């Protein structure tokens, strides 16, 4: 959890640091964008190594490299280095951020594969991510504003490296690399074959659509608040939606259901798509606040069910990579939809045009998932749990 807070702080922390040093939001955007692109593209490659060699063996050198790259980036910013140098350092720092969500999900899967406790475990994962991305940006702004412009970035790196090293030391919960993973990763062909399935492609589309929802909502809510002369309320409005997601994730994870996850997913996506129409009807900030509650409440169950299905349909030798690719799909959706929504809200349709983006994406994805639900059901039939899936005596982790 502290490491995830550090990851959530990184973007805003870098924006505040680079803008304070250069006076340019354009340069800050280039540096932060370089960090984010490298993190998105390099994450699956790091996960591939961890599937092959095990998490601890890869995580420790990766964290050491991240600490060095981030220290170099801060030093270059404070010494007024050229923009190209800042972007290069940001690329190195972003490429060495571990995919903590995927690593944690893979550990839960190793402990609870085939057991009903896995769904509450993924609910805990969703809650941890929501809480981290509520706390992280606020902490980055506060530290950069009241301590030093570099404080947000330094604190983010400290949390990532410090908590990451503790996580790596918990070897008792780390999944052991399988022979299949060691053999597959010697060539790229085996990995592609394990991941290029219709079922996993459908789940990637779900996570891409969720990213579209997040990215377009951020832009559209901000634009709506600005138009109604309540720019300061944008954070509160978006926070209400996140709070609804937190609460629904807690409730969903508390109860067990007989309906298979593959049957739940199209229903939840359909409800989320229908709920995404509500912001189009809002005429005032307080009305928007009410219309954001139901879409927010649908988000966490959708993430939980998607994670449960990824765990069940993907070969276990590439499971960490699979979870990392879903995170990358969501990040790609955020980046693309933020750009599209930004163009739309500047046009004649205003914020309402931006709210149409998640509606279209989620509706199309709900249709896709409904058409492929039988393949998900066949691929997601639970296997009998191994005899040592839950050790009687807990290990050191």
C-alpha positions in Angstrom: 0.0 0.0 0.0 2.7 2.6 0.8 4.5 1.7 -2.5 1.2 2.2 -4.4 0.8 5.6 -2.8 4.3 6.5 -4.0 3.4 5.4 -7.6 0.2 7.6 -7.4 2.3 10.6 -6.2 4.8 10.4 -9.0 2.9 12.2 -11.8 1.8 15.3 -9.9 5.1 15.4 -7.9 7.0 15.6 -11.2 4.7 18.3 -12.6 5.2 20.5 -9.6 9.0 19.9 -9.5 9.6 20.6 -13.1 7.3 23.5 -13.4 8.8 25.2 -10.3 12.3 24.8 -11.8 11.5 25.8 -15.4 8.4 27.9 -15.2 7.0 25.9 -18.1 4.0 23.5 -18.0 5.0 22.3 -21.5 8.4 21.0 -20.2 6.7 19.5 -17.1 4.2 17.7 -19.4 7.0 16.3 -21.6 9.0 15.0 -18.6 5.9 13.6 -16.9 4.7 12.1 -20.1 8.1 10.4 -20.7 7.9 8.9 -17.2 4.4 7.6 -17.8 5.0 6.1 -21.2 8.2 4.3 -20.0 6.3 2.9 -17.0 3.5 1.7 -19.2 5.7 0.0 -21.8 8.4 -1.4 -19.5 6.0 -2.8 -16.9 5.1 -6.0 -18.9 8.8 -6.6 -19.6 9.7 -6.4 -15.9 6.7 -8.8 -15.2 8.0 -11.2 -17.8 11.4 -11.4 -16.0 9.6 -11.9 -12.7 7.5 -14.8 -14.1 10.8 -16.4 -15.2 13.1 -15.8 -12.3 10.8 -15.0 -9.4 9.8 -11.6 -7.9 12.5 -11.1 -5.3 15.4 -11.7 -7.7 14.2 -9.1 -10.2 12.5 -6.6 -7.8 15.6 -5.7 -5.8 17.8 -4.6 -8.7 14.8 -2.9 -10.3 14.2 -0.8 -7.2 17.9 0.1 -6.9 17.9 1.2 -10.5 14.7 3.3 -9.9 16.3 5.0 -6.9 19.4 6.0 -9.0 17.3 7.1 -12.0 15.0 9.2 -9.8 17.9 10.8 -7.9 19.5 11.7 -11.2 16.2 13.2 -12.5 15.8 15.4 -9.4 19.4 16.5 -9.6 19.1 17.4 -13.3 15.9 19.4 -12.7 17.4 21.4 -9.8 20.6 22.2 -11.9 18.6 23.5 -14.9 19.7 20.7 -17.3 18.4 20.7 -20.9 14.9 19.3 -21.5 16.3 16.3 -23.5 18.3 15.3 -20.4 15.3 15.6 -18.2 13.2 13.4 -20.5 15.9 10.8 -20.7 16.2 10.6 -16.9 12.4 10.4 -16.7 12.3 7.5 -19.2 14.8 5.6 -17.0 12.9 6.4 -13.8 9.5 5.4 -15.3 10.9 2.2 -16.9 12.1 1.0 -13.5 8.8 1.4 -11.5 7.7 -2.1 -10.5 4.1 -3.1 -11.3 3.1 -3.5 -7.7 -0.6 -4.2 -8.4 0.3 -7.1 -10.7 2.9 -8.5 -8.3 0.4 -8.4 -5.4 -2.4 -10.0 -7.5 0.0 -12.8 -8.6 0.8 -13.5 -4.9 -2.9 -13.7 -4.0 -3.4 -16.0 -6.9 -0.6 -18.3 -5.8 -2.1 -18.5 -2.3 -5.8 -18.8 -3.1 -6.1 -20.2 -6.6 -9.4 -22.1 -7.0 -10.7 -20.9 -3.6 -13.6 -18.6 -2.9 -11.4 -16.3 -0.8 -9.8 -15.1 -4.0 -12.6 -12.7 -4.8 -12.4 -10.9 -1.4 -8.6 -10.7 -1.9 -9.1 -8.9 -5.3 -11.6 -6.7 -3.6 -8.9 -5.7 -1.1 -6.6 -5.0 -4.1 -9.2 -2.7 -5.6 -9.7 -0.9 -2.3 -5.9 -0.5 -2.0 -5.6 1.1 -5.4 -8.6 3.4 -4.9 -7.2 4.6 -1.5 -3.7 5.1 -3.0 -4.9 7.2 -5.8 -7.1 9.3 -3.5 -4.2 9.9 -1.1 -1.2 10.0 -3.4 -2.0 13.1 -5.5 -3.1 15.1 -2.5 0.1 14.2 -0.6 2.2 15.1 -3.6 0.7 18.6 -3.9 0.9 19.3 -0.2 4.5 18.3 0.2 5.6 20.1 -3.0 3.7 23.2 -1.9 4.6 23.5 1.8 8.0 21.8 2.0 10.0 22.0 -1.3 9.1 21.5 -5.0 11.2 18.4 -5.0 9.6 17.0 -1.8 6.7 15.3 -3.5 9.0 13.4 -6.0 11.5 12.5 -3.2 8.8 11.2 -0.9 7.2 9.2 -3.8 10.6 7.6 -4.6 11.2 6.8 -0.9 7.8 5.1 -0.6 8.3 3.1 -3.8 11.9 1.9 -3.0 11.4 1.5 0.8 8.1 -0.4 0.7 9.2 -2.2 -2.4 12.3 -3.6 -0.7 10.1 -4.8 2.3 7.7 -6.4 -0.2 10.6 -8.2 -2.0 11.8 -9.5 1.4 8.5 -11.3 2.0 9.6 -14.4 0.1 7.0 -16.7 1.8 4.2 -15.3 -0.4 6.2 -14.9 -3.6 5.0 -17.3 -6.3 7.8 -19.6 -7.4 8.7 -19.5 -11.1 7.4 -22.5 -12.9 9.3 -24.6 -15.4 6.8 -23.4 -18.1 7.7 -19.8 -17.4 11.4 -20.5 -17.6 11.0 -22.3 -20.9 8.5 -19.9 -22.4 10.4 -16.8 -21.7 13.4 -18.1 -23.5 11.5 -17.3 -26.7 8.8 -14.6 -27.2 6.6 -17.1 -29.2 5.5 -19.0 -26.1 4.6 -15.9 -24.2 2.5 -14.5 -27.0 0.7 -17.8 -27.4 -0.2 -17.8 -23.8 -1.5 -14.3 -23.8 -3.0 -14.0 -27.3 -6.3 -15.7 -26.6 -9.8 -14.5 -27.2 -10.7 -14.6 -23.5 -7.7 -12.5 -22.4 -8.2 -10.1 -25.3 -11.8 -9.5 -24.1 -10.5 -8.7 -20.6 -7.9 -6.3 -22.0 -10.8 -4.6 -23.8 -12.6 -4.3 -20.5 -9.6 -2.7 -18.8 -9.1 -0.4 -21.8 -12.7 0.8 -21.4 -12.3 1.3 -17.7 -9.3 3.5 -18.5 -11.4 5.5 -21.0 -13.9 6.0 -18.2 -11.3 7.3 -15.8 -9.5 9.6 -18.2 -12.6 11.1 -19.8 -14.3 11.6 -16.5 -11.3 13.5 -15.1 -11.4 15.9 -18.0 -15.2 16.2 -18.2 -15.8 16.7 -14.5 -13.1 19.5 -14.4 -14.6 21.2 -17.5 -18.2 20.9 -16.1 -17.0 22.5 -12.8 -15.2 25.3 -14.7 -18.2 26.1 -16.8 -20.4 26.4 -13.7 -17.8 28.7 -11.9 -17.0 26.0 -9.4 -13.5 24.9 -10.5 -12.5 24.2 -6.9 -15.3 21.6 -6.6 -13.8 19.4 -9.4 -11.7 17.5 -6.9 -14.6 17.0 -4.5 -16.9 15.7 -7.4 -14.3 13.2 -8.6 -13.6 12.2 -5.0 -17.3 11.4 -4.4 -17.1 9.0 -7.4 -14.0 7.4 -6.0 -15.6 7.1 -2.5 -18.6 5.3 -4.1 -16.2 2.9 -5.7 -14.4 2.3 -2.4 -17.7 1.6 -0.6 -19.1 -0.7 -3.3 -15.8 -2.6 -3.5 -16.0 -3.2 0.3 -19.6 -4.4 0.1 -18.9 -6.6 -3.0 -15.9 -8.3 -1.5 -17.8 -9.0 1.7 -20.3 -11.4 0.2 -19.9 -14.5 -1.9 -22.0 -15.1 -5.0 -23.1 -18.3 -6.8 -23.1 -16.6 -10.2 -19.9 -17.2 -12.1 -17.7 -14.2 -12.7 -18.0 -14.6 -16.5 -21.8 -14.2 -16.1 -21.4 -11.2 -13.7 -19.1 -9.2 -16.0 -21.5 -8.4 -18.8 -24.2 -7.4 -16.3 -21.9 -5.1 -14.4 -20.6 -3.5 -17.6 -24.1 -3.0 -18.9 -25.0 -1.3 -15.6 -21.9 0.9 -15.7 -22.7 1.9 -19.3 -26.3 2.8 -18.4 -25.1 4.7 -15.3 -22.7 6.7 -17.5 -25.6 8.3 -19.2 -26.6 10.1 -16.0 -23.9 12.8 -16.0 -25.3 13.9 -19.4 -28.5 15.0 -17.6 -26.8 17.1 -14.9 -27.3 20.9 -15.0 -25.5 22.0 -11.8 -22.6 20.8 -9.8 -24.8 19.3 -7.0 -26.7 17.4 -9.7 -23.5 16.1 -11.2 -22.4 14.9 -7.7 -25.5 12.8 -7.5 -25.2 11.4 -11.0 -21.5 10.3 -10.4 -22.4 8.1 -7.4 -23.9 5.2 -9.4 -21.1 5.0 -12.0 -18.6 5.1 -9.3 -20.3 2.3 -7.4 -20.1 0.1 -10.5 -16.3 0.6 -11.0 -14.9 -1.5 -8.2 -17.0 -4.6 -8.8 -16.1 -4.4 -12.5 -12.3 -4.3 -11.6 -12.7 -7.2 -9.1 -14.6 -9.5 -11.5 -12.1 -8.7 -14.3 -9.1 -9.5 -12.0 -10.8 -12.8 -11.0 -11.3 -13.7 -14.6 -7.7 -12.9 -15.6 -6.5 -15.2 -12.8 -8.7 -18.0 -14.1 -8.3 -17.8 -17.9 -4.5 -17.1 -18.2 -1.8 -19.7 -18.0 -0.1 -19.4 -14.6 3.4 -19.2 -16.1 2.5 -15.7 -17.5 0.1 -14.5 -14.8 2.2 -11.5 -13.6 2.6 -10.4 -17.2 -1.2 -10.7 -17.7 -2.0 -8.5 -14.8 0.6 -6.0 -15.9 -0.9 -5.9 -19.4 -4.3 -5.1 -18.0 -2.8 -2.2 -16.0 -1.1 -1.0 -19.2 -4.4 -1.2 -21.1 -6.1 0.9 -18.5 -3.3 3.4 -18.6 -3.5 3.6 -22.4 -7.3 4.2 -22.1 -6.7 7.0 -19.6 -4.2 8.7 -21.9 -6.1 8.4 -25.1 -9.5 9.3 -23.6 -8.1 12.4 -21.8 -6.9 13.7 -25.1 -10.1 13.0 -26.9 -12.3 14.4 -24.2 -10.2 17.5 -24.0 -10.8 18.2 -27.6 -14.5 17.6 -27.3 -15.1 19.8 -24.3 -13.3 22.6 -26.0 -15.9 22.3 -28.8 -19.6 23.3 -29.0 -20.7 20.3 -27.0 -18.8 21.3 -23.9 -18.5 19.0 -20.9 -21.5 17.0 -22.1 -19.6 15.9 -25.2 -16.8 14.7 -22.9 -19.3 12.6 -20.9 -20.3 10.8 -24.1 -16.9 9.3 -24.4 -17.1 6.7 -21.6 -20.7 6.0 -22.5 -19.8 5.0 -26.1 -16.7 3.0 -25.0 -18.5 1.1 -22.2 -21.5 0.3 -24.3 -19.3 -1.2 -27.1 -17.3 -3.2 -24.5 -20.5 -4.5 -22.8 -21.7 -5.8 -26.2 -18.2 -7.4 -26.9 -18.2 -9.1 -23.5 -21.8 -10.3 -23.8 -20.9 -11.9 -27.2 -17.8 -13.6 -25.8 -19.2 -14.6 -22.4 -19.4 -18.3 -23.3 -15.7 -18.4 -24.1 -14.9 -16.7 -20.8 -17.1 -19.2 -19.0 -15.3 -22.2 -20.6 -11.8 -20.7 -20.0 -12.7 -19.6 -16.5 -13.9 -22.9 -15.1 -12.1 -23.3 -11.7 -9.5 -25.9 -11.5 -9.3 -28.0 -8.3 -6.9 -26.3 -5.8 -3.5 -27.9 -5.3 -2.9 -29.6 -2.1 -0.4 -27.0 -1.0 -2.4 -24.0 -2.1 -2.8 -22.8 1.4 -0.1 -24.0 3.8 -1.2 -25.0 7.3 1.8 -23.0 8.7 2.2 -19.5 7.3 5.6 -18.9 5.7 7.8 -15.9 6.6 5.8 -13.7 4.3 
